[in-house]
């Protein structure tokens, strides 16, 4: 009799533990986990099923992150040339804004350095103007202060040349006050 109760108790505990492990939610949302052919379901699901226990958290690939990050290269690659075309209409999407900001960039001619990277962060108001000056958040290590100042001046003058940006009322309201981080990469071959 005790053996039957012990076996029943062990089966119940193992069933509860397996169910708890199956219902565990990944604490890092949208994390890509290693996949295996032997997995009983997809590693990063794009669908929800009413037959699965627990909450359903589908992974959605958004084209732009919530923090509005952008990389601008001095010489775009062939694949990215279309992204560097200035829009011929009022800016209505984030893609239009990014294209406009890419076309504004003109790297410095004097005191330039190959491979220089600099990142700034700023916000726009509804009218398309800057809310305060851009804040420097990153510069390539080991670069002299004069070179950093040259690139920061080039960034500030490039942004001022484009301002005010012509937002539609929808985009202006959605972007107002949200921080935008831009990383400028000088990938020119300066020695040639």
N, C-alpha and C positions, 0 to 999 in steps of 0.2 A: 504494500500500500504506500509506504513512504517513497519507494522508488518511482512510482507513478506520479506522485505529487511533485517530487524533485524534477523529473523529466518535464512535466507540464510547466513548472515554474521556470526552468531554464529556457524552454521554448518561448514562453511569454516574454521573458526579459530580452531574448535575442530578437524577437519580432519587434518589440518596442524600440530597441536600439537601432535596428536597421531602418525602421520608419522615421525615427528622429534624424538619422544621418541623411536620408533621402530628402527630407523636407528642409534641410539646412540651406539658408539663403547665403549666397556669396556676399561677404561683408564689403567687397570692393565691387561696386556696380560696374557693369560693362567690361569686366576683366576678361581677357582672353586666356583660357585655360588650355593646357595641352590636350589634344584630342587623341583618341585611340579608336581603332576599328572595332574593338570589343566593347566600347561604351554602349549603354542601352539607350542613349538619347544624344542629341547634338550638344556640343560643349557650350556654344554660345547661341542659344535659340533665337530665331527670328519669328517664332510663332508661339501662340498660347493654346493650350488645350484644356477643356473642362475636365478631362480625365486625369490630369496631373494633380497630385496633392500639393497643397500650399499655394502661396501667391505666385503669380506669373509675372516675371520681369523680363520682357523681351529686350534684346539689344538692338538699338537703332543707330545706324551710321549717319550722324548729322554731317552735312558738308562743312560746317563751320562750328568751332567750339563756342561755348558760352562766354569765354573770356576774350573773344575777338583778337586773336593773334595773327600776325601777318609777317611774312618774310619778303623783303624786297632785295633783289640782286641788282647790281649795277649793270651786268650783262646777262639778260635772261637766256635760258636754254631754248633750243628750238621748240621743244614741247610746250614751253610756257609763254611763248611770244604772244599768243592770243590774249593772255591775261593782262598784258601790258598795253592794251589798246584803250585809249580814252573814250568813255561813253559819250554819245552825241545827244544825250537827253538828261533830264534831271535825275539825280541819284535816287533810285527807288529800292534797291536791294543792297545787301552787304557786299555781294560780288561787284556791284557797280562802284561802291565806296572803295573797295580794295583796288579795283582797276584804276580809279582816279588817283589814289595815293601812290600807286606804282608809277604812273606817268609823271607825277610831280617830282620824283627823285632825280636829282642831278648830283653825282658824286663830285668831290673836290678835285681840282686839277693840280693844285700846289700842295705839297706836303702830304701826298697820298701814300697809302701803304697797301700792298697786295695782301689780300686775306683779312683785312680789317673788318671787324664786326662791332656793331654798336646797336644797342636796343634802347628805345625810349617808350614812355607811357604817357598818354594824355587822354583828354575827353573833349567831345564836341558839345556845343549847345544846340538848341533846336534850329537856330538860324544858320548853322554850318560853320560857326566860328569856334576857336579854341577856348576852353575854360582853363586859363592859366597856361604857362609855358610848359613844353614837354619836359618830363623828368627823365634824366638819364638813369637807366637801370642796369646796364651792362656795357662794358667795353673790353676789347681784347686785352689780355694781360701782357705786361711788358712793353706797352706802347708809350712813347713819350707824351707828356702832358700837352705839348704843342700840337701833336697829331690828333689827340682826342678833341682838343678845342676846335681844330679845323673841321673835323667830321661833325661835331655838334653844331657848329655854325652853318655847315652845309645842310644839315637836317632842318634846322630852324628856318633858314632862308627858303628851302624847298617847300616847306609847309606854308610859310607866309605867302609864297607866290601863288599857291592854289586857293587860298582862303578869300572869301567865304565859299564853302562848298554849297552847291545848290541841291539841298535835300528836298524830297517830296515831304508833305506834312506827316505821312505815316512813318517814313524812315527817320525824320527829324525827331519825332516824338519817341520812337523806340530807342534811338541811340543817345539821346540827351543825357549826359552825365555818366554813361557807361565807359569804363576804361578800355582803351585800345592800346595794345602792345605791338610795336613794330620793331623787327630786327632788320637792320640794314647790313648787307653783306657786300663788300667790295671785292668782287671776283674778277676784276680786270687783270690782264697781264701787263703790268706797268713797266717792266724792264725792256719790253720790245717795242 
